[in-house]
Amino acid sequence: LRWTRCLVAAKRRYPERVHLLMGDHDVAHLRLTSELAAAAISDPHVLSDGSFPYWIKHEDRVTPAQFLAKQLLAGGAADGACDNSAANRLRWMLAETMGAPAAFEARRAELALLQGGGR
């Protein structure tokens, strides 16, 4: 997040000299906005759709519903870790479809740092 802020600040300060490019990895993250929309979160079909994500072998796929069930078994009920929420959908997306299981907590820590709550 801090790096992105620096890039945007440079673009604003030197608009003719700084050009921002997006690669395939960056473009893949554009799916976050549509999949974290309230309509997608509340859609029961999306919650249990085993055909997605198509780029992961069928036997290795974990649906959002399966992810939430794992969270419940791990004792996450008390802290809301098994609720069908945008935060948990993002946790699922990062861990099960983007290969970044630690990214959610890393971003949480970075946001706390940016807001003055971290070290």
Steps between C-alpha positions, in 0.01 A plus 500: 500500500780741583672422170178566309460832678854598399435409138177699486667799667781489242245483217315803639820696550652410161206403277699530176799303631337216695300232320325227693475160334299196599608143446291185494542454876371852562207456264404174673446697820232709329260215573498608865248779440238279337547198725489706819186689399203449733303316229779245453541446874129438550458274194462141631611356164835679521547371855492137388603517132752218451574597138695807611786583500546322171882533502533275804471124452149385591618271780697787658222760491357635823167684478429796726256279693770236554745770608252635757434147628876454552508829689217379724682173571812698586304685768439823314133537596568730795686762299280491188754305293228272363243766405414545134645852485708702256802466730472121505437486126822696455680259734370212284602670175851569622557161661320267262507672160804729503752294694547767766372359831689754712409807293186596693682528832798670335271769356322534835837565669602747231173692531548517878849637443371760255230605746751533780390189688802286414867515585 
